[in-house]
Amino acid sequence: MKLLTKKQLKEKVGYSFSHIDRLEKANRFPQRVKPFGRNGRAFWVDEEVDDWIANLLLERGS
């Protein structure tokens, strides 16, 4: 499992930090994980982000 930082996530999906936050709060984006506790850095699971992108592409095709 690979974890992405917020900077890596932004580069991967091309969205601003604020847009990522809005999507996440609306449960329309993979949720962040904090493996080092509440006050630790936030990461996203790369595979979950890949699945999210694949779903967007599927929806686009229908």
HUSULUR-V105013 format. One record per residue. N is the residue number from 1. RES is the residue in one small letter. D_CENTER is the distance of its C-alpha to the mean C-alpha in Angstrom with 1 decimal. Layout:
N:RES:D_CENTER
N:RES:D_CENTER
//
This chain:
1:m:14.2
2:k:12.3
3:l:10.1
4:l:8.3
5:t:9.4
6:k:8.2
7:k:10.7
8:q:9.7
9:l:6.2
10:k:8.4
11:e:10.9
12:k:9.0
13:v:8.0
14:g:10.9
15:y:10.0
16:s:11.5
17:f:10.3
18:s:12.1
19:h:10.7
20:i:7.1
21:d:9.1
22:r:11.2
23:l:9.0
24:e:7.6
25:k:11.3
26:a:12.5
27:n:10.7
28:r:9.5
29:f:5.7
30:p:4.7
31:q:6.4
32:r:6.8
33:v:9.9
34:k:13.0
35:p:15.3
36:f:17.9
37:g:18.4
38:r:17.8
39:n:18.7
40:g:16.9
41:r:14.0
42:a:10.5
43:f:8.3
44:w:5.4
45:v:7.3
46:d:7.7
47:e:9.6
48:e:7.3
49:v:5.1
50:d:8.8
51:d:10.0
52:w:8.1
53:i:9.5
54:a:12.7
55:n:13.1
56:l:12.9
57:l:15.6
58:l:17.6
59:e:17.7
60:r:18.9
61:g:21.5
62:s:23.1
//
